[in-house]
Amino acid sequence: MNSSDIIAIGSDHGGYELKSSLIASLKEFGVNHQDIGTHSENPVDYIEFAVEVAGMILKREASSGILCCSTGQGMAIIANRFRGIRAAMCPNKMSAVHARRKLDANIMIVGTRTIIDSPREILWEWLSTHYAPTEKTVSRIERLNSAGSLISEWFNRRNLSEEW
């Protein structure tokens, strides 16, 4: 099985039940996945799961990922620290479609306290929507992928040091 066949999925304790529901839907849809944890509602730190899912994508062990927690905010902050990762909050179907079609997002993040639409329906939209590159979206993704240099440019234009 190659990475194009696998979706990495992880959660902290706050997203465990939602992750379990999404795994059931992945199985129903016939989608291969790898559950990287957590495997219970016992308290854990969300950071390790966001890092693991992002790492699997960057190492090409998975083609995309799903992260679940209470709000999704912490997972998004951690996952988006990795160059090449575009993690998007997807509380509803429209967000999932936009994240895939316009941003080529490779991680879908859902929060148990922030989700609006049915998790199954959000997942279906995520899986069935593909990136539709345009000149504008390609340029934006290239800029996102070079965010470190964008930050340096911003500081340089303002004659500030990055230690500021």
C-alpha positions as CSV (number, residue, x, y, z in Angstrom):
1,M,0.0,0.0,0.0
2,N,1.5,3.4,-0.9
3,S,0.9,6.7,0.7
4,S,-1.7,7.8,-1.9
5,D,-3.9,5.1,-0.4
6,I,-3.6,6.2,3.3
7,I,-5.1,8.9,5.3
8,A,-3.5,9.5,8.7
9,I,-6.0,10.3,11.5
10,G,-5.3,11.4,15.0
11,S,-6.9,13.0,17.9
12,D,-6.4,14.0,21.5
13,H,-8.9,12.9,24.2
14,G,-11.3,15.7,23.4
15,G,-11.6,14.5,19.8
16,Y,-11.5,10.7,20.5
17,E,-15.2,10.1,20.0
18,L,-15.3,12.3,16.8
19,K,-12.3,10.5,15.5
20,S,-14.0,7.1,16.1
21,S,-17.0,8.3,14.2
22,L,-14.8,9.5,11.3
23,I,-13.0,6.2,11.2
24,A,-16.3,4.4,10.9
25,S,-17.1,6.7,7.9
26,L,-13.7,6.1,6.3
27,K,-14.4,2.3,6.6
28,E,-17.9,2.8,5.1
29,F,-16.4,4.8,2.2
30,G,-13.7,2.2,1.6
31,V,-10.8,4.6,2.5
32,N,-7.6,3.2,3.9
33,H,-6.4,5.0,7.0
34,Q,-3.9,4.7,9.8
35,D,-5.2,5.6,13.3
36,I,-2.2,7.1,15.1
37,G,-4.1,7.7,18.4
38,T,-5.1,8.5,20.9
39,H,-7.0,5.3,21.6
40,S,-9.1,6.4,24.6
41,E,-10.6,9.4,26.4
42,N,-7.8,9.5,28.9
43,P,-6.1,13.0,28.9
44,V,-3.2,13.4,26.5
45,D,-1.4,16.3,24.9
46,Y,-2.7,17.1,21.4
47,I,0.7,18.2,20.1
48,E,2.2,14.8,19.6
49,F,-0.7,13.7,17.4
50,A,-0.6,16.8,15.2
51,V,3.2,16.3,14.8
52,E,2.7,12.7,13.9
53,V,0.0,13.2,11.3
54,A,2.0,16.1,9.7
55,G,5.2,14.0,9.8
56,M,3.5,11.1,8.0
57,I,2.4,13.4,5.2
58,L,5.9,14.9,4.9
59,K,7.5,11.5,4.9
60,R,5.0,10.4,2.3
61,E,3.7,7.7,4.5
62,A,0.2,9.2,4.1
63,S,-1.3,11.4,1.4
64,S,-3.4,13.5,3.7
65,G,-4.6,13.6,7.3
66,I,-7.4,14.3,9.7
67,L,-7.0,15.8,13.2
68,C,-9.7,16.0,15.8
69,C,-9.8,17.8,19.2
70,S,-12.1,20.0,21.2
71,T,-11.8,23.1,19.1
72,G,-9.2,22.3,16.4
73,Q,-7.3,25.5,17.2
74,G,-4.2,24.0,18.8
75,M,-4.0,21.2,16.2
76,A,-4.1,23.8,13.4
77,I,-1.4,25.9,15.0
78,I,1.0,22.9,15.4
79,A,0.3,21.3,12.1
80,N,0.7,24.5,10.1
81,R,4.2,25.0,11.6
82,F,5.5,22.4,9.1
83,R,6.5,23.6,5.6
84,G,4.4,21.8,3.1
85,I,1.5,21.2,5.5
86,R,-1.7,23.1,4.8
87,A,-4.0,22.2,7.7
88,A,-7.5,23.7,7.5
89,M,-10.3,24.0,10.0
90,C,-13.4,22.4,8.5
91,P,-16.4,22.9,10.8
92,N,-18.8,22.5,7.8
93,K,-19.0,21.1,4.3
94,M,-18.3,24.5,2.6
95,S,-15.1,24.9,4.5
96,A,-14.0,21.4,3.5
97,V,-14.7,22.0,-0.1
98,H,-12.9,25.4,-0.1
99,A,-9.9,24.0,1.8
100,R,-9.4,21.3,-0.8
101,R,-10.4,23.1,-4.0
102,K,-8.7,26.5,-3.4
103,L,-6.0,25.8,-0.8
104,D,-5.0,22.2,-1.6
105,A,-5.2,21.5,2.1
106,N,-3.7,18.2,3.1
107,I,-5.0,18.1,6.7
108,M,-8.6,18.5,7.7
109,I,-9.2,19.6,11.2
110,V,-12.5,19.2,13.0
111,G,-13.3,20.2,16.6
112,T,-16.0,18.6,18.7
113,R,-17.1,22.0,20.1
114,T,-16.9,23.9,16.8
115,I,-18.3,21.4,14.3
116,I,-21.5,22.6,12.5
117,D,-22.4,20.0,9.9
118,S,-22.5,16.2,10.2
119,P,-18.9,14.8,10.5
120,R,-19.8,12.2,7.9
121,E,-20.9,14.8,5.4
122,I,-17.9,17.0,6.0
123,L,-15.6,14.0,5.5
124,W,-17.4,13.1,2.3
125,E,-16.9,16.6,0.9
126,W,-13.3,16.5,1.9
127,L,-12.7,13.2,0.2
128,S,-14.6,13.9,-3.0
129,T,-13.2,17.4,-3.6
130,H,-9.9,17.8,-5.4
131,Y,-7.6,20.7,-5.8
132,A,-8.5,22.9,-8.8
133,P,-5.4,24.8,-9.6
134,T,-5.6,28.2,-11.2
135,E,-2.9,30.7,-11.7
136,K,-4.0,32.5,-8.5
137,T,-4.2,29.4,-6.3
138,V,-0.9,28.0,-7.5
139,S,0.8,31.4,-6.7
140,R,-0.8,31.5,-3.3
141,I,0.2,27.9,-2.4
142,E,3.8,28.6,-3.5
143,R,3.8,31.6,-1.2
144,L,2.4,29.5,1.6
145,N,5.0,26.9,1.1
146,S,7.7,29.6,1.4
147,A,6.2,31.3,4.5
148,G,9.6,31.4,6.2
149,S,11.0,33.7,3.5
150,L,7.8,35.7,3.6
151,I,8.3,36.4,7.2
152,S,11.9,37.5,6.5
153,E,10.8,39.7,3.7
154,W,8.2,41.4,6.0
155,F,10.9,42.1,8.6
156,N,13.3,43.4,6.0
157,R,10.8,45.8,4.5
158,R,10.2,47.2,8.0
159,N,13.9,47.3,8.9
160,L,13.3,45.1,11.9
161,S,15.3,42.1,13.1
162,E,13.6,38.8,13.3
163,E,14.5,38.7,17.0
164,W,12.1,41.6,17.6
